[in-house]
Amino acid sequence: MQISKTIKIAQRHEEIFRAISLGELFRSTGILQPSLRLDFRPEGTYSFLWPTTGKCKGIFLVIIPSSLISFTWMKSDALYSKDTLISLVQIRLIPNGHNTLLELIHSDLPEEASYECMWDEVLAIFKRKIEVPSLPIPAFTPS
């Protein structure tokens, strides 16, 4: 199964990429803030915990600055207590005038996975954070 979402964000694609590189998309999933570990580079890893529903970790596969981010999504929780759900997330940032289209594709999902609503909510939260930031997001520095 595959989920595709596209949202329009009133922000430049470079700023959205910077926010993702600093973990804002993951934070928008409702993680325990101190649990985020992020090594944002190809073959780098990430991991975080949710307050009540388990953990997630993965590996960044492709990073093209301000354009494309692809990573594995390995989730463990009560639904998948014996097996870890491993899937793939791809994010494309497409300039659109003064805005950016963020296209998210989450693939290799089992039929019973309930990610449709999760990504709707996560992307809405992420969009609000990016369009009306309360604090400036520091500059992305490639390693």
C-alpha distance (Angstrom), angle and dihedral (degrees) to the residues before:
residue distance angle dihedral
M1 . . .
Q2 3.79 . .
I3 3.80 132.6 .
S4 3.81 121.6 -156.8
K5 3.79 123.3 -168.8
T6 3.79 129.5 175.7
I7 3.79 124.2 -173.2
K8 3.78 132.9 175.6
I9 3.81 114.2 -130.4
A10 3.80 123.2 -167.0
Q11 3.78 94.2 -132.3
R12 3.81 137.7 84.9
H13 3.81 116.6 -89.9
E14 3.83 91.2 -119.9
E15 3.82 90.2 59.6
I16 3.79 92.6 47.9
F17 3.81 90.8 49.4
R18 3.82 89.9 49.9
A19 3.82 90.9 51.4
I20 3.81 92.0 49.7
S21 3.81 90.6 47.0
L22 3.81 88.6 56.5
G23 3.80 94.0 50.3
E24 3.82 101.4 -102.1
L25 3.81 93.4 133.8
F26 3.82 90.6 53.0
R27 3.82 91.0 45.2
S28 3.81 88.0 53.7
T29 3.83 88.8 64.9
G30 3.82 89.3 70.2
I31 3.79 98.4 -104.3
L32 3.77 126.6 170.2
Q33 3.81 95.6 -93.6
P34 3.83 98.7 -138.7
S35 3.81 91.4 50.5
L36 3.83 95.9 69.3
R37 3.80 114.4 113.5
L38 3.79 112.7 -179.7
D39 3.82 131.6 178.8
F40 3.81 99.3 174.3
R41 3.79 105.3 -160.7
P42 3.80 136.1 91.6
E43 3.83 106.6 -66.9
G44 3.81 89.1 11.9
T45 3.79 118.6 129.7
Y46 3.79 138.4 -132.1
S47 3.78 134.1 -166.7
F48 3.79 138.2 173.6
L49 3.80 143.4 162.7
W50 3.79 130.9 -126.7
P51 3.83 118.4 -141.0
T52 3.81 95.9 -113.9
T53 3.79 111.4 -2.7
G54 3.77 109.6 61.4
K55 3.75 137.6 -100.9
C56 3.78 141.9 -57.6
K57 3.77 132.9 -155.0
G58 3.75 138.2 164.1
I59 3.77 151.1 151.6
F60 3.80 127.2 -99.8
L61 3.79 106.6 -123.8
V62 3.82 103.7 178.0
I63 3.79 130.1 13.8
I64 3.80 119.5 178.4
P65 3.82 106.7 175.3
S66 3.81 114.1 -108.3
S67 3.80 91.1 -6.2
L68 3.83 120.4 57.1
I69 3.80 138.5 14.7
S70 3.80 122.5 178.3
F71 3.80 125.3 179.9
T72 3.77 143.0 159.1
W73 3.81 117.7 -107.3
M74 3.81 114.2 -148.7
K75 3.80 110.9 179.5
S76 3.79 129.0 -177.8
D77 3.80 122.5 -173.6
A78 3.78 142.4 128.6
L79 3.83 92.9 -66.0
Y80 3.78 92.0 52.6
S81 3.80 99.3 31.6
K82 3.79 94.9 138.6
D83 3.80 97.8 36.1
T84 3.77 130.9 35.1
L85 3.78 115.8 -128.1
I86 3.81 108.0 -126.1
S87 3.78 118.1 -169.8
L88 3.80 140.9 145.3
V89 3.81 130.0 -106.4
Q90 3.79 123.1 -164.7
I91 3.81 123.7 -174.1
R92 3.80 122.6 -168.1
L93 3.79 122.4 -170.4
I94 3.80 112.1 -154.4
P95 3.83 119.4 -172.8
N96 3.82 111.1 -127.6
G97 3.81 110.4 179.4
H98 3.82 107.2 -71.1
N99 3.80 89.1 -16.4
T100 3.79 136.6 65.9
L101 3.77 130.7 -133.6
L102 3.79 110.3 -139.6
E103 3.79 110.8 -157.8
L104 3.79 116.3 -167.9
I105 3.80 122.6 -171.4
H106 3.81 118.5 -175.1
S107 3.80 109.6 -171.9
D108 3.81 141.3 174.4
L109 3.80 90.8 46.4
P110 3.80 122.3 153.4
E111 3.80 114.8 -115.3
E112 3.81 92.4 -110.6
A113 3.83 94.2 54.9
S114 3.80 113.4 116.3
Y115 3.80 102.2 -151.4
E116 3.82 98.8 126.4
C117 3.82 95.1 83.3
M118 3.79 93.1 35.6
W119 3.81 93.3 58.1
D120 3.84 91.6 44.5
E121 3.80 89.5 56.5
V122 3.81 95.8 39.9
L123 3.80 93.2 50.1
A124 3.83 91.8 47.4
I125 3.82 90.4 52.4
F126 3.82 92.0 44.9
K127 3.81 91.1 49.4
R128 3.83 91.8 52.2
K129 3.82 90.9 49.3
I130 3.80 92.5 50.2
E131 3.80 98.6 42.0
V132 3.81 95.1 44.9
P133 3.79 106.9 24.1
S134 3.79 115.8 -173.6
L135 3.80 91.5 -159.6
P136 3.79 128.9 25.6
I137 3.79 114.3 -102.2
P138 3.82 111.6 -125.9
A139 3.79 119.1 -116.1
F140 3.82 119.1 -85.3
T141 3.80 110.8 -114.3
P142 3.81 114.9 -165.5
S143 3.79 113.4 -137.8
